[in-house]
């Protein structure tokens, strides 16, 4: 059993605030890193580090949400919210993997290693294709994770507020 309460209050509504901030922040950092080379150099390790923190918090938050769901009266709207919440883990994994991969591809060690090996034009072309593919997937993951957080929040708000009316 994970973190279910904080100070006697259900942990989920408290933890969700971190996720709501960190998922879009991770997405923006990844987008800046991928689309803006000077920002990538300034941001350094921050995009994958923030994405890792987000990745750690998502299952903790969903676990607390599952506990809250099981300790609340049954609701179709809460079920929908929980299902959407479970899907965020996949998006968070993708954002972290692409943020970390992008960072590794642009570290000095990798750049030096790549420069030493680019005497073959085929490997240079292949590396460009792989880099563009990773950039495209990072963009999709960043946008998708933000859209998913919105969908989860919308369904959670409906579940809470429509149940009270």
C-alpha positions as CSV (number, residue, x, y, z in Angstrom):
1,X,0.0,0.0,0.0
2,X,1.4,3.4,-1.0
3,X,0.8,6.9,0.1
4,X,-2.9,7.2,0.7
5,X,-3.2,10.1,3.2
6,X,-1.3,13.1,4.2
7,X,-2.1,14.7,7.5
8,X,-5.4,12.8,7.6
9,X,-6.5,14.0,4.2
10,X,-6.6,11.9,1.1
11,X,-3.3,12.2,-0.7
12,X,-4.6,12.1,-4.2
13,X,-6.0,15.7,-4.4
14,X,-2.8,17.0,-2.8
15,X,-0.4,15.0,-5.1
16,X,-2.3,15.8,-8.2
17,X,-1.2,19.4,-8.0
18,X,2.4,18.3,-8.4
19,X,1.5,16.2,-11.5
20,X,-0.6,19.0,-13.0
21,X,2.4,21.4,-12.8
22,X,5.2,18.9,-13.6
23,X,3.7,17.2,-16.7
24,X,3.3,20.4,-18.7
25,X,6.6,21.7,-17.3
26,X,8.3,18.5,-18.5
27,X,6.6,18.9,-21.9
28,X,7.7,22.5,-22.3
29,X,11.3,21.7,-21.3
30,X,11.4,18.8,-23.8
31,X,10.0,21.0,-26.5
32,X,12.5,23.8,-25.8
33,X,15.3,21.3,-25.8
34,X,14.3,19.7,-29.1
35,X,13.3,22.8,-31.0
36,X,15.7,25.4,-29.7
37,X,19.4,24.5,-29.7
38,X,20.6,27.4,-27.5
39,X,17.9,26.5,-24.9
40,X,19.0,22.9,-25.0
41,X,22.5,23.9,-24.0
42,X,21.3,26.1,-21.2
43,X,18.8,23.6,-19.9
44,X,21.3,20.7,-19.8
45,X,20.1,17.9,-17.6
46,X,16.9,19.6,-16.4
47,X,14.5,18.2,-19.0
48,X,15.2,14.6,-18.3
49,X,15.6,15.3,-14.6
50,X,12.2,17.0,-14.3
51,X,10.7,14.2,-16.5
52,X,12.1,11.6,-14.1
53,X,10.5,13.3,-11.1
54,X,7.2,13.5,-13.0
55,X,7.5,9.8,-13.9
56,X,8.1,8.9,-10.2
57,X,5.1,11.0,-9.1
58,X,2.6,9.8,-11.6
59,X,2.2,6.2,-10.3
60,X,2.3,7.5,-6.7
61,X,-0.6,9.9,-7.5
62,X,-2.6,7.3,-9.4
63,X,-2.1,4.8,-6.6
64,X,-3.5,7.3,-4.1
65,X,-6.3,7.9,-6.6
66,X,-7.1,4.2,-6.8
67,X,-7.3,4.1,-2.9
68,X,-9.6,7.2,-2.9
69,X,-11.8,5.6,-5.6
70,X,-12.1,2.4,-3.6
71,X,-12.9,4.3,-0.4
72,X,-15.6,6.5,-2.0
73,X,-19.1,5.7,-3.2
74,X,-19.1,4.1,-6.7
75,X,-19.4,6.6,-9.5
76,X,-19.2,6.2,-13.3
77,X,-17.5,9.6,-13.6
78,X,-14.8,8.6,-11.1
79,X,-14.2,5.4,-13.0
80,X,-13.7,7.3,-16.2
81,X,-11.3,9.7,-14.4
82,X,-9.3,6.7,-13.0
83,X,-9.1,5.1,-16.4
84,X,-7.7,8.3,-18.0
85,X,-5.3,8.7,-15.0
86,X,-3.9,5.2,-15.6
87,X,-3.0,6.2,-19.1
88,X,-0.8,9.0,-18.0
89,X,2.0,6.6,-17.0
90,X,2.6,5.6,-20.6
91,X,2.9,9.3,-21.6
92,X,5.2,10.0,-18.7
93,X,7.5,7.1,-19.6
94,X,7.6,8.4,-23.2
95,X,8.4,11.9,-22.2
96,X,11.2,10.7,-19.9
97,X,12.7,8.3,-22.4
98,X,12.8,10.9,-25.2
99,X,14.1,13.6,-22.9
100,X,16.9,11.4,-21.7
101,X,17.7,10.1,-25.2
102,X,17.7,13.7,-26.6
103,X,20.0,14.8,-23.8
104,X,22.4,11.9,-24.3
105,X,22.5,12.5,-28.1
106,X,23.6,16.1,-27.4
107,X,26.1,15.5,-24.6
108,X,29.8,16.4,-25.3
109,X,30.9,12.8,-24.9
110,X,28.4,11.5,-27.5
111,X,29.1,14.4,-29.8
112,X,32.8,13.7,-29.7
113,X,32.2,10.0,-30.2
114,X,29.9,10.8,-33.1
115,X,32.4,13.2,-34.7
116,X,35.1,10.5,-34.6
117,X,32.8,8.0,-36.3
118,X,31.2,10.2,-39.0
119,X,33.8,9.4,-41.6
120,X,31.2,7.1,-43.1
121,X,28.5,9.1,-44.9
122,X,25.9,6.3,-44.3
123,X,26.3,6.4,-40.5
124,X,26.0,10.2,-40.6
125,X,22.8,10.0,-42.6
126,X,21.4,7.3,-40.4
127,X,22.2,9.3,-37.3
128,X,20.4,12.3,-38.8
129,X,17.3,10.2,-39.5
130,X,17.3,8.7,-36.0
131,X,17.8,12.2,-34.5
132,X,14.8,13.6,-36.5
133,X,12.7,10.6,-35.6
134,X,13.5,11.0,-31.9
135,X,12.7,14.7,-32.1
136,X,9.4,14.0,-33.7
137,X,8.5,11.3,-31.1
138,X,9.6,13.7,-28.3
139,X,7.3,16.4,-29.6
140,X,4.3,13.9,-29.9
141,X,5.0,12.6,-26.3
142,X,5.2,16.2,-24.9
143,X,2.0,17.3,-26.5
144,X,0.2,14.1,-25.8
145,X,1.1,14.1,-22.1
146,X,-0.2,17.7,-21.8
147,X,-3.4,16.8,-23.6
148,X,-3.8,13.8,-21.4
149,X,-3.4,15.8,-18.2
150,X,-6.1,18.2,-19.4
151,X,-8.4,15.3,-20.1
152,X,-7.8,13.8,-16.7
153,X,-8.3,17.1,-15.0
154,X,-11.5,17.7,-16.9
155,X,-12.9,14.3,-16.0
156,X,-11.8,14.7,-12.3
157,X,-13.5,18.1,-12.1
158,X,-16.7,16.6,-13.6
159,X,-16.6,13.7,-11.2
160,X,-16.2,15.9,-8.1
161,X,-18.6,18.8,-9.1
162,X,-21.3,16.8,-10.8
163,X,-21.5,14.4,-7.9
164,X,-22.0,17.3,-5.5
165,X,-24.9,18.9,-7.4
